[in-house]
Every structure is written in structure tokens, then in C-alpha cells.
């Protein structure tokens, strides 16, 4: 996947978590934020995570057209939730952006197709430093997170970890 460590709130196969995330993402259901926060807070307490050193949170980039359609960038909102509950001293930066339209990786049947789909579709827009925590809503194959990690590592970032609200496809 390209990240040193991957964390996830749960499985996308969980129908409740799937419904929460899809409603939040596609229906702009910001009213669900308190539920997502509660789940993350409970997960954080049970996982007993401790992030040492300086951390920067980077949301995986959302296609600009999707942001216009939905009215908000859901991954940036999720990154803020992660910062508030897991890494309150971290800085959030929008260091990555999509520069071309891609097919939804979840619609592609093979891992290699997913990697090829996302390769070259993301670029770095500002410098980053410290340890990086990439945040995404759902990680299926890890192709997007892996491409983001590859780009960040090209700038001499040594530690890239990932957090997804759900794993699986």
C-alpha cells in the first residue's frame, strides 16, 4: 500500500459504517459528523494509539467535480475529525490535489488496473514536513493511498501512515 502503518475504524462490509460513510459522502449529510466522531473517539480509546513527534495530516485528494457536486470535500472534513480526536497538535495541509479525472477505483476489478488508474493523477501542491498521516474515507485496494505516499516520499518524507474510516470494497 505504500504506507508504513495503516489504521482503520472498521470494515466497509459493516452495513452501518457503510451507510454512514456513503450518506456523509454522497448526500452531504454533515449531521452524521457527531456519530463519526463518537465512533472514532471510542476506537481511539480502545486502540491506545500514541503518535510521537511532529505530525502533518493530509487528506487524500477528491476530484474537483465531485466537490462541486457534493458541495464539500468530505476527506478534508474527515481529516479535521481525525486531527481533533487523535492528533490535536497536528497541522492539516491540503498538499495533494487531483490533476486529472480517474475512474472510481472501486469499479475496477484488478489491483494493477487501480494502480494504473491513479498513477500520475495526483500532484503535490505545497511542501510538507514531519511525519504524515494520510486520511481517507474508504480504502479498498490502497492504490490511491499508495500513490499519495509515493508522491510524499519523493520529497524525503520518511514516515507515512494511513487512516481510513473503513477498509475493504
Residue, then its C-alpha position, 0 to 999 in steps of 0.5 A: x500500500x505504500x504506507x508504513x502503518x495503516x489504521x482503520x475504524x472498521x470494515x466497509x462490509x459493516x452495513x452501518x459504517x457503510x451507510x454512514x460513510x456513503x450518506x456523509x459522502x454522497x448526500x452531504x449529510x454533515x449531521x452524521x459528523x457527531x456519530x463519526x466522531x463518537x465512533x472514532x473517539x471510542x476506537x481511539x480509546x480502545x486502540x491506545x494509539x500514541x503518535x510521537x513527534x511532529x505530525x502533518x495530516x493530509x487528506x487524500x485528494x477528491x476530484x474537483x467535480x465531485x466537490x462541486x457536486x457534493x458541495x464539500x470535500x468530505x476527506x478534508x472534513x474527515x481529516x479535521x475529525x481525525x486531527x481533533x480526536x487523535x492528533x490535536x497538535x497536528x497541522x492539516x495541509x491540503x498538499x495533494x490535489x487531483x490533476x486529472x479525472x480517474x475512474x472510481x477505483x472501486x469499479x475496477x476489478x484488478x489491483x494493477x488496473x487501480x494502480x494504473x488508474x491513479x498513477x500520475x493523477x495526483x500532484x503535490x501542491x505545497x511542501x510538507x514536513x514531519x511525519x504524515x498521516x494520510x486520511x481517507x474515507x474508504x480504502x479498498x485496494x490502497x492504490x490511491x493511498x499508495x500513490x499519495x505516499x509515493x508522491x510524499x516520499x519523493x520529497x524525503x518524507x520518511x514516515x507515512x501512515x494511513x487512516x481510513x474510516x473503513x477498509x475493504x470494497 
